[in-house]
């Protein structure tokens, strides 16, 4: 297969990943509202540890560490998103 074809596949996958990550942030927005209403903190270390272990368990052994690293960043972005939403709601 040609490099350009492989890159087209990557581009297609990236479009799908971005759409799914945006859906994930939409759900995180609901979580932020729930946490705000119930006085819960953004960070739940136990939940994050469980989530990372579950993600790694879904992966092939050779990709588990790399994808766990990706999810560390996804979870951090979700926390940042929730924090911004929760801080923004105080002014309303």
N, CA, C and O atoms as a GROMACS GRO file, in nm:
protein
  368
    1UNK      N    1   0.084  -0.117   0.000
    1UNK     CA    2   0.000   0.000   0.000
    1UNK      C    3   0.089   0.125   0.000
    1UNK      O    4   0.195   0.126   0.063
    2UNK      N    5   0.046   0.227  -0.070
    2UNK     CA    6   0.121   0.351  -0.081
    2UNK      C    7   0.108   0.434   0.046
    2UNK      O    8   0.010   0.424   0.119
    3UNK      N    9   0.209   0.517   0.072
    3UNK     CA   10   0.209   0.603   0.189
    3UNK      C   11   0.088   0.697   0.188
    3UNK      O   12   0.026   0.720   0.292
    4UNK      N   13   0.054   0.749   0.071
    4UNK     CA   14  -0.060   0.841   0.062
    4UNK      C   15  -0.190   0.771   0.101
    4UNK      O   16  -0.277   0.833   0.162
    5UNK      N   17  -0.204   0.645   0.066
    5UNK     CA   18  -0.324   0.569   0.103
    5UNK      C   19  -0.329   0.545   0.255
    5UNK      O   20  -0.434   0.556   0.317
    6UNK      N   21  -0.215   0.514   0.312
    6UNK     CA   22  -0.208   0.495   0.456
    6UNK      C   23  -0.242   0.626   0.529
    6UNK      O   24  -0.313   0.625   0.630
    7UNK      N   25  -0.193   0.736   0.476
    7UNK     CA   26  -0.223   0.866   0.538
    7UNK      C   27  -0.370   0.901   0.524
    7UNK      O   28  -0.428   0.962   0.614
    8UNK      N   29  -0.432   0.863   0.414
    8UNK     CA   30  -0.576   0.884   0.398
    8UNK      C   31  -0.653   0.804   0.503
    8UNK      O   32  -0.753   0.851   0.556
    9UNK      N   33  -0.607   0.683   0.530
    9UNK     CA   34  -0.670   0.602   0.635
    9UNK      C   35  -0.657   0.670   0.771
    9UNK      O   36  -0.753   0.674   0.848
   10UNK      N   37  -0.538   0.722   0.799
   10UNK     CA   38  -0.516   0.793   0.925
   10UNK      C   39  -0.608   0.915   0.933
   10UNK      O   40  -0.669   0.939   1.038
   11UNK      N   41  -0.620   0.990   0.826
   11UNK     CA   42  -0.706   1.108   0.824
   11UNK      C   43  -0.852   1.070   0.852
   11UNK      O   44  -0.921   1.139   0.927
   12UNK      N   45  -0.897   0.962   0.792
   12UNK     CA   46  -1.033   0.914   0.814
   12UNK      C   47  -1.054   0.873   0.960
   12UNK      O   48  -1.156   0.906   1.021
   13UNK      N   49  -0.959   0.800   1.013
   13UNK     CA   50  -0.968   0.759   1.154
   13UNK      C   51  -0.966   0.880   1.247
   13UNK      O   52  -1.039   0.883   1.346
   14UNK      N   53  -0.882   0.978   1.216
   14UNK     CA   54  -0.876   1.098   1.299
   14UNK      C   55  -1.009   1.171   1.301
   14UNK      O   56  -1.050   1.222   1.406
   15UNK      N   57  -1.078   1.178   1.187
   15UNK     CA   58  -1.210   1.242   1.185
   15UNK      C   59  -1.307   1.168   1.278
   15UNK      O   60  -1.385   1.230   1.350
   16UNK      N   61  -1.300   1.036   1.276
   16UNK     CA   62  -1.388   0.956   1.363
   16UNK      C   63  -1.351   0.974   1.510
   16UNK      O   64  -1.438   0.987   1.595
   17UNK      N   65  -1.222   0.976   1.538
   17UNK     CA   66  -1.176   0.993   1.676
   17UNK      C   67  -1.218   1.128   1.730
   17UNK      O   68  -1.266   1.138   1.843
   18UNK      N   69  -1.202   1.234   1.651
   18UNK     CA   70  -1.242   1.368   1.696
   18UNK      C   71  -1.392   1.371   1.724
   18UNK      O   72  -1.434   1.427   1.826
   19UNK      N   73  -1.472   1.313   1.637
   19UNK     CA   74  -1.617   1.311   1.660
   19UNK      C   75  -1.650   1.237   1.790
   19UNK      O   76  -1.736   1.282   1.866
   20UNK      N   77  -1.584   1.127   1.816
   20UNK     CA   78  -1.608   1.051   1.940
   20UNK      C   79  -1.559   1.128   2.062
   20UNK      O   80  -1.624   1.126   2.167
   21UNK      N   81  -1.446   1.195   2.050
   21UNK     CA   82  -1.395   1.273   2.164
   21UNK      C   83  -1.487   1.391   2.194
   21UNK      O   84  -1.505   1.427   2.310
   22UNK      N   85  -1.544   1.451   2.091
   22UNK     CA   86  -1.640   1.558   2.115
   22UNK      C   87  -1.765   1.504   2.185
   22UNK      O   88  -1.820   1.570   2.274
   23UNK      N   89  -1.810   1.385   2.146
   23UNK     CA   90  -1.923   1.322   2.216
   23UNK      C   91  -1.886   1.296   2.362
   23UNK      O   92  -1.969   1.313   2.451
   24UNK      N   93  -1.764   1.254   2.384
   24UNK     CA   94  -1.718   1.227   2.520
   24UNK      C   95  -1.720   1.355   2.604
   24UNK      O   96  -1.761   1.353   2.720
   25UNK      N   97  -1.676   1.467   2.545
   25UNK     CA   98  -1.680   1.594   2.617
   25UNK      C   99  -1.823   1.640   2.643
   25UNK      O  100  -1.850   1.705   2.744
   26UNK      N  101  -1.915   1.608   2.552
   26UNK     CA  102  -2.056   1.639   2.576
   26UNK      C  103  -2.106   1.566   2.701
   26UNK      O  104  -2.178   1.623   2.782
   27UNK      N  105  -2.069   1.439   2.714
   27UNK     CA  106  -2.108   1.363   2.833
   27UNK      C  107  -2.037   1.419   2.956
   27UNK      O  108  -2.098   1.427   3.063
   28UNK      N  109  -1.911   1.457   2.942
   28UNK     CA  110  -1.837   1.516   3.054
   28UNK      C  111  -1.904   1.644   3.101
   28UNK      O  112  -1.897   1.678   3.219
   29UNK      N  113  -1.968   1.716   3.010
   29UNK     CA  114  -2.041   1.836   3.048
   29UNK      C  115  -2.156   1.800   3.142
   29UNK      O  116  -2.180   1.869   3.241
   30UNK      N  117  -2.226   1.693   3.111
   30UNK     CA  118  -2.332   1.646   3.201
   30UNK      C  119  -2.277   1.605   3.336
   30UNK      O  120  -2.339   1.630   3.439
   31UNK      N  121  -2.161   1.542   3.335
   31UNK     CA  122  -2.097   1.503   3.460
   31UNK      C  123  -2.059   1.626   3.541
   31UNK      O  124  -2.075   1.629   3.663
   32UNK      N  125  -2.009   1.729   3.473
   32UNK     CA  126  -1.972   1.854   3.541
   32UNK      C  127  -2.095   1.916   3.608
   32UNK      O  128  -2.087   1.962   3.722
   33UNK      N  129  -2.208   1.918   3.537
   33UNK     CA  130  -2.331   1.973   3.596
   33UNK      C  131  -2.371   1.893   3.720
   33UNK      O  132  -2.408   1.950   3.822
   34UNK      N  133  -2.364   1.760   3.709
   34UNK     CA  134  -2.399   1.674   3.823
   34UNK      C  135  -2.308   1.703   3.942
   34UNK      O  136  -2.355   1.719   4.055
   35UNK      N  137  -2.178   1.709   3.916
   35UNK     CA  138  -2.082   1.734   4.023
   35UNK      C  139  -2.105   1.870   4.087
   35UNK      O  140  -2.096   1.884   4.209
   36UNK      N  141  -2.136   1.970   4.007
   36UNK     CA  142  -2.162   2.104   4.059
   36UNK      C  143  -2.286   2.104   4.148
   36UNK      O  144  -2.285   2.161   4.257
   37UNK      N  145  -2.393   2.039   4.101
   37UNK     CA  146  -2.518   2.033   4.177
   37UNK      C  147  -2.503   1.957   4.309
   37UNK      O  148  -2.573   1.986   4.407
   38UNK      N  149  -2.412   1.860   4.311
   38UNK     CA  150  -2.396   1.775   4.428
   38UNK      C  151  -2.270   1.807   4.510
   38UNK      O  152  -2.235   1.733   4.602
   39UNK      N  153  -2.202   1.915   4.475
   39UNK     CA  154  -2.085   1.957   4.550
   39UNK      C  155  -1.969   1.860   4.543
   39UNK      O  156  -1.892   1.847   4.639
   40UNK      N  157  -1.956   1.791   4.432
   40UNK     CA  158  -1.847   1.695   4.415
   40UNK      C  159  -1.728   1.759   4.346
   40UNK      O  160  -1.745   1.850   4.265
   41UNK      N  161  -1.607   1.713   4.377
   41UNK     CA  162  -1.488   1.767   4.309
   41UNK      C  163  -1.477   1.713   4.167
   41UNK      O  164  -1.534   1.609   4.133
   42UNK      N  165  -1.404   1.785   4.086
   42UNK     CA  166  -1.382   1.741   3.948
   42UNK      C  167  -1.304   1.610   3.947
   42UNK      O  168  -1.342   1.517   3.876
   43UNK      N  169  -1.197   1.603   4.023
   43UNK     CA  170  -1.110   1.485   4.021
   43UNK      C  171  -1.160   1.377   4.115
   43UNK      O  172  -1.182   1.401   4.234
   44UNK      N  173  -1.177   1.258   4.059
   44UNK     CA  174  -1.207   1.138   4.136
   44UNK      C  175  -1.094   1.039   4.104
   44UNK      O  176  -1.101   0.964   4.007
   45UNK      N  177  -0.991   1.042   4.189
   45UNK     CA  178  -0.870   0.963   4.161
   45UNK      C  179  -0.900   0.814   4.148
   45UNK      O  180  -0.843   0.746   4.063
   46UNK      N  181  -0.989   0.764   4.233
   46UNK     CA  182  -1.023   0.622   4.226
   46UNK      C  183  -1.087   0.586   4.094
   46UNK      O  184  -1.053   0.483   4.034
   47UNK      N  185  -1.179   0.669   4.048
   47UNK     CA  186  -1.246   0.645   3.919
   47UNK      C  187  -1.145   0.650   3.806
   47UNK      O  188  -1.148   0.566   3.715
   48UNK      N  189  -1.055   0.747   3.810
   48UNK     CA  190  -0.956   0.757   3.702
   48UNK      C  191  -0.865   0.636   3.700
   48UNK      O  192  -0.834   0.584   3.592
   49UNK      N  193  -0.822   0.590   3.816
   49UNK     CA  194  -0.736   0.470   3.822
   49UNK      C  195  -0.810   0.349   3.766
   49UNK      O  196  -0.753   0.270   3.690
   50UNK      N  197  -0.937   0.335   3.804
   50UNK     CA  198  -1.018   0.223   3.751
   50UNK      C  199  -1.033   0.234   3.600
   50UNK      O  200  -1.021   0.134   3.529
   51UNK      N  201  -1.058   0.356   3.551
   51UNK     CA  202  -1.077   0.377   3.408
   51UNK      C  203  -0.951   0.343   3.330
   51UNK      O  204  -0.957   0.277   3.226
   52UNK      N  205  -0.836   0.388   3.379
   52UNK     CA  206  -0.710   0.358   3.310
   52UNK      C  207  -0.681   0.209   3.308
   52UNK      O  208  -0.634   0.156   3.207
   53UNK      N  209  -0.709   0.140   3.418
   53UNK     CA  210  -0.688  -0.006   3.422
   53UNK      C  211  -0.783  -0.074   3.324
   53UNK      O  212  -0.743  -0.168   3.254
   54UNK      N  213  -0.907  -0.028   3.318
   54UNK     CA  214  -1.005  -0.089   3.227
   54UNK      C  215  -0.965  -0.067   3.082
   54UNK      O  216  -0.978  -0.158   2.999
   55UNK      N  217  -0.918   0.052   3.050
   55UNK     CA  218  -0.874   0.082   2.914
   55UNK      C  219  -0.757  -0.008   2.876
   55UNK      O  220  -0.754  -0.065   2.767
   56UNK      N  221  -0.661  -0.018   2.965
   56UNK     CA  222  -0.543  -0.100   2.936
   56UNK      C  223  -0.584  -0.246   2.917
   56UNK      O  224  -0.524  -0.317   2.836
   57UNK      N  225  -0.682  -0.292   2.991
   57UNK     CA  226  -0.729  -0.431   2.978
   57UNK      C  227  -0.796  -0.455   2.843
   57UNK      O  228  -0.798  -0.568   2.795
   58UNK      N  229  -0.851  -0.351   2.782
   58UNK     CA  230  -0.916  -0.364   2.651
   58UNK      C  231  -0.814  -0.377   2.537
   58UNK      O  232  -0.848  -0.424   2.428
   59UNK      N  233  -0.693  -0.335   2.562
   59UNK     CA  234  -0.591  -0.326   2.458
   59UNK      C  235  -0.514  -0.456   2.440
   59UNK      O  236  -0.509  -0.541   2.528
   60UNK      N  237  -0.456  -0.467   2.322
   60UNK     CA  238  -0.360  -0.575   2.301
   60UNK      C  239  -0.239  -0.548   2.391
   60UNK      O  240  -0.208  -0.433   2.419
   61UNK      N  241  -0.172  -0.653   2.437
   61UNK     CA  242  -0.058  -0.633   2.528
   61UNK      C  243   0.047  -0.536   2.474
   61UNK      O  244   0.104  -0.457   2.550
   62UNK      N  245   0.072  -0.541   2.346
   62UNK     CA  246   0.178  -0.456   2.289
   62UNK      C  247   0.134  -0.310   2.274
   62UNK      O  248   0.219  -0.223   2.255
   63UNK      N  249   0.004  -0.281   2.282
   63UNK     CA  250  -0.041  -0.142   2.267
   63UNK      C  251  -0.093  -0.083   2.398
   63UNK      O  252  -0.124   0.036   2.404
   64UNK      N  253  -0.104  -0.163   2.502
   64UNK     CA  254  -0.165  -0.120   2.627
   64UNK      C  255  -0.100   0.002   2.689
   64UNK      O  256  -0.169   0.096   2.729
   65UNK      N  257   0.033   0.003   2.698
   65UNK     CA  258   0.101   0.117   2.760
   65UNK      C  259   0.082   0.245   2.679
   65UNK      O  260   0.060   0.352   2.735
   66UNK      N  261   0.092   0.234   2.547
   66UNK     CA  262   0.078   0.352   2.462
   66UNK      C  263  -0.064   0.408   2.472
   66UNK      O  264  -0.082   0.530   2.481
   67UNK      N  265  -0.162   0.322   2.469
   67UNK     CA  266  -0.300   0.371   2.475
   67UNK      C  267  -0.337   0.419   2.614
   67UNK      O  268  -0.420   0.508   2.629
   68UNK      N  269  -0.277   0.361   2.716
   68UNK     CA  270  -0.298   0.413   2.851
   68UNK      C  271  -0.246   0.556   2.858
   68UNK      O  272  -0.310   0.642   2.918
   69UNK      N  273  -0.130   0.581   2.798
   69UNK     CA  274  -0.074   0.717   2.795
   69UNK      C  275  -0.168   0.814   2.723
   69UNK      O  276  -0.186   0.928   2.767
   70UNK      N  277  -0.229   0.769   2.615
   70UNK     CA  278  -0.325   0.853   2.543
   70UNK      C  279  -0.442   0.887   2.635
   70UNK      O  280  -0.487   1.001   2.640
   71UNK      N  281  -0.491   0.788   2.707
   71UNK     CA  282  -0.604   0.810   2.795
   71UNK      C  283  -0.570   0.898   2.915
   71UNK      O  284  -0.658   0.968   2.966
   72UNK      N  285  -0.448   0.897   2.960
   72UNK     CA  286  -0.408   0.991   3.065
   72UNK      C  287  -0.436   1.133   3.017
   72UNK      O  288  -0.485   1.216   3.093
   73UNK      N  289  -0.404   1.160   2.891
   73UNK     CA  290  -0.426   1.293   2.834
   73UNK      C  291  -0.575   1.320   2.810
   73UNK      O  292  -0.622   1.431   2.831
   74UNK      N  293  -0.648   1.219   2.767
   74UNK     CA  294  -0.792   1.235   2.746
   74UNK      C  295  -0.861   1.268   2.879
   74UNK      O  296  -0.946   1.357   2.884
   75UNK      N  297  -0.824   1.197   2.984
   75UNK     CA  298  -0.885   1.223   3.115
   75UNK      C  299  -0.846   1.362   3.166
   75UNK      O  300  -0.929   1.430   3.226
   76UNK      N  301  -0.724   1.403   3.143
   76UNK     CA  302  -0.682   1.538   3.184
   76UNK      C  303  -0.761   1.644   3.108
   76UNK      O  304  -0.803   1.743   3.166
   77UNK      N  305  -0.782   1.623   2.978
   77UNK     CA  306  -0.861   1.718   2.899
   77UNK      C  307  -1.005   1.723   2.949
   77UNK      O  308  -1.066   1.829   2.952
   78UNK      N  309  -1.059   1.608   2.986
   78UNK     CA  310  -1.195   1.602   3.039
   78UNK      C  311  -1.205   1.678   3.171
   78UNK      O  312  -1.301   1.751   3.194
   79UNK      N  313  -1.107   1.660   3.258
   79UNK     CA  314  -1.104   1.734   3.385
   79UNK      C  315  -1.096   1.884   3.360
   79UNK      O  316  -1.167   1.961   3.424
   80UNK      N  317  -1.010   1.925   3.268
   80UNK     CA  318  -0.996   2.068   3.236
   80UNK      C  319  -1.128   2.123   3.182
   80UNK      O  320  -1.169   2.233   3.220
   81UNK      N  321  -1.194   2.048   3.096
   81UNK     CA  322  -1.323   2.088   3.040
   81UNK      C  323  -1.428   2.103   3.151
   81UNK      O  324  -1.500   2.203   3.156
   82UNK      N  325  -1.434   2.004   3.239
   82UNK     CA  326  -1.529   2.010   3.348
   82UNK      C  327  -1.500   2.130   3.440
   82UNK      O  328  -1.592   2.199   3.483
   83UNK      N  329  -1.373   2.154   3.468
   83UNK     CA  330  -1.334   2.266   3.554
   83UNK      C  331  -1.379   2.398   3.492
   83UNK      O  332  -1.437   2.482   3.560
   84UNK      N  333  -1.353   2.417   3.364
   84UNK     CA  334  -1.394   2.541   3.296
   84UNK      C  335  -1.545   2.558   3.299
   84UNK      O  336  -1.595   2.668   3.323
   85UNK      N  337  -1.618   2.450   3.275
   85UNK     CA  338  -1.764   2.458   3.278
   85UNK      C  339  -1.815   2.490   3.417
   85UNK      O  340  -1.906   2.572   3.434
   86UNK      N  341  -1.757   2.426   3.518
   86UNK     CA  342  -1.802   2.448   3.656
   86UNK      C  343  -1.766   2.588   3.703
   86UNK      O  344  -1.846   2.652   3.772
   87UNK      N  345  -1.649   2.637   3.668
   87UNK     CA  346  -1.610   2.773   3.707
   87UNK      C  347  -1.693   2.876   3.633
   87UNK      O  348  -1.727   2.980   3.689
   88UNK      N  349  -1.727   2.849   3.508
   88UNK     CA  350  -1.809   2.940   3.429
   88UNK      C  351  -1.951   2.949   3.478
   88UNK      O  352  -2.017   3.052   3.459
   89UNK      N  353  -2.000   2.844   3.542
   89UNK     CA  354  -2.140   2.844   3.588
   89UNK      C  355  -2.158   2.930   3.712
   89UNK      O  356  -2.271   2.967   3.744
   90UNK      N  357  -2.050   2.962   3.784
   90UNK     CA  358  -2.062   3.044   3.903
   90UNK      C  359  -2.104   3.187   3.871
   90UNK      O  360  -2.163   3.256   3.954
   91UNK      N  361  -2.073   3.231   3.750
   91UNK     CA  362  -2.107   3.367   3.712
   91UNK      C  363  -2.248   3.382   3.658
   91UNK      O  364  -2.291   3.493   3.629
   92UNK      N  365  -2.320   3.272   3.645
   92UNK     CA  366  -2.455   3.277   3.587
   92UNK      C  367  -2.559   3.308   3.692
   92UNK      O  368  -2.678   3.317   3.660
   0.00000   0.00000   0.00000
